[in-house]
Amino acid sequence: MIAPIKNLPLFKQKALQWASSFDAVCYLESNGFNDPYSKFDTLIAIGTKDEVTTHAGHAFDQLETFRQNNPGWITGFFGYDLKNETERLSSANPDGLEFPDLYFFAPLHLIIIKDGKTEIISDESEQIFKLIDQQELIMYTEQLAIVLKSRFSRQEYIDAVKGIQEHISRGDIYVTNFCQEFFAEYAQIDPLGIFIQLNEVSPNPFSTFFKWKDNYILGASPERFLAKRGNKLISQPIKGTAKRHIDVQVDEQIKQQLRNHPKELQENVMIVDLVRNDLTRSAKQGTVKTEELFGIHSFEYVHQMISTVVCELQEGLSAIQAIKNTFPMGSMTGAPKISAMQLMEQYERSKRGVYSGAIGYLSPDNDFDLNVVIRTLLYNSANQYLSFHAGSAITYHADPEKEYEECLLKAQAVMEVLGVTR
């Protein structure tokens, strides 16, 4: 069923409200950002015909089997700690969320919005359209301030960055992404209300509301991890961040400073090289290339430096294998990749879990699109544990105090909607 919608924002909010009553929901929102690689403006996957839930070990093999049994649309997430399956690594840091490392589901109902038209793919499409249309929107109450804790004090974070830089000086690594967790125990939030506010405060091209039973992922990600279009793979790593300014002229100056900042350029090119190397595992020989280097893209709070790396997919290589070959994404690890991940396991004080993993879909034509889980709030409503991470790229020339401030900048939107007190 395909129908034009007069008030699209209202329809989407009603559809999400209706969908959130199911045990499994994946809402992917582009927020109007123009992207030549996107298949839709909004996708809502609702309810489960089939699902796979697993931890690192044989997760990618299980997903491969699940995909073969479900060749239509599937949506889900990859946790960062699947690194322990792709490489000889381990995770021993505390985990308050207890999410699985991988969860995918084949939806009962699917809503796709593209260019103002809405398609409902379901055995009950007309009934669903009526149910959504009849929804009365719930008025969400203002969030009571959350008392947030951090795994690091400011000084502890700065000291840790200095320790990491000693490893860089010794040549153990060149660059890494060092992350810290902000968390709250006994936290009570309205996940849907928080997501709607987050999406208003910080609209981004890979925003996500994901529900799996009592677990929620509320994301405002600006970053694509990996997409497949036909025989083409696309990765768009972000490295380089600058705070926006309300004054238009000053804001433009900040953009130019970011475009020419030696440290930011160094970070970005290092990760581009890493992504190029990762893609060679899945590429036809000689096809890996950089489509855009050091592109500056503007979002609500920040300007970001984004590069685009592409290749042609090897014949006979499955979509799942292509994902596995590049996971986790280079922008959240560092270089050399394995050494950086090993080192961050020592310096970080919490398990990343879904953070710096990926959320997205595979479509019936076997294309896929996956984001990077950043600027994202994670919530286990059963044990009332709330968590989000923020990180920054550490290089030899990094200023530890500025890196700490960058973490707070990246966490700003999430903190705002939580009414955080620290």
Secondary structure as UniProt FT lines:
FT   STRAND          2..4
FT   HELIX           8..19
FT   TURN            20..21
FT   STRAND          24..29
FT   TURN            31..32
FT   TURN            36..37
FT   STRAND          42..54
FT   TURN            56..57
FT   HELIX           59..69
FT   STRAND          74..78
FT   HELIX           80..82
FT   HELIX           83..86
FT   STRAND          102..114
FT   TURN            115..116
FT   STRAND          117..121
FT   TURN            123..124
FT   HELIX           125..133
FT   STRAND          149..150
FT   HELIX           154..170
FT   STRAND          175..184
FT   HELIX           191..201
FT   STRAND          206..212
FT   TURN            213..214
FT   STRAND          215..221
FT   STRAND          224..229
FT   TURN            230..231
FT   STRAND          232..236
FT   STRAND          238..243
FT   HELIX           248..259
FT   HELIX           262..280
FT   TURN            281..282
FT   TURN            285..286
FT   STRAND          289..298
FT   STRAND          302..313
FT   TURN            315..316
FT   HELIX           319..326
FT   HELIX           330..332
FT   STRAND          334..335
FT   HELIX           337..347
FT   TURN            353..356
FT   STRAND          358..362
FT   TURN            364..365
FT   STRAND          368..371
FT   STRAND          376..380
FT   TURN            381..384
FT   STRAND          385..394
FT   TURN            396..397
FT   HELIX           400..418
//
